[in-house]
């Protein structure tokens, strides 16, 4: 059985599978964007 990567939500402090969460990043220019690559 393969291990499912888990990540913690900053808002609720609950753990969820990585694929169920969005990654929000700040670019070097200061913009806030959703990172669709998840990396």
Secondary structure in CASP SS format (residue, H / E / C, confidence):
PFRMAT SS
TARGET T0000
AUTHOR 0000-0000-0000
METHOD secondary structure of the structure
MODEL  1
X C 1.00
X C 1.00
X C 1.00
X C 1.00
X C 1.00
X E 1.00
X E 1.00
X E 1.00
X C 1.00
X C 1.00
X C 1.00
X C 1.00
X C 1.00
X C 1.00
X E 1.00
X E 1.00
X E 1.00
X H 1.00
X H 1.00
X H 1.00
X C 1.00
X C 1.00
X E 1.00
X E 1.00
X E 1.00
X E 1.00
X C 1.00
X C 1.00
X C 1.00
X C 1.00
X C 1.00
X E 1.00
X E 1.00
X E 1.00
X E 1.00
X C 1.00
X C 1.00
X C 1.00
X C 1.00
END
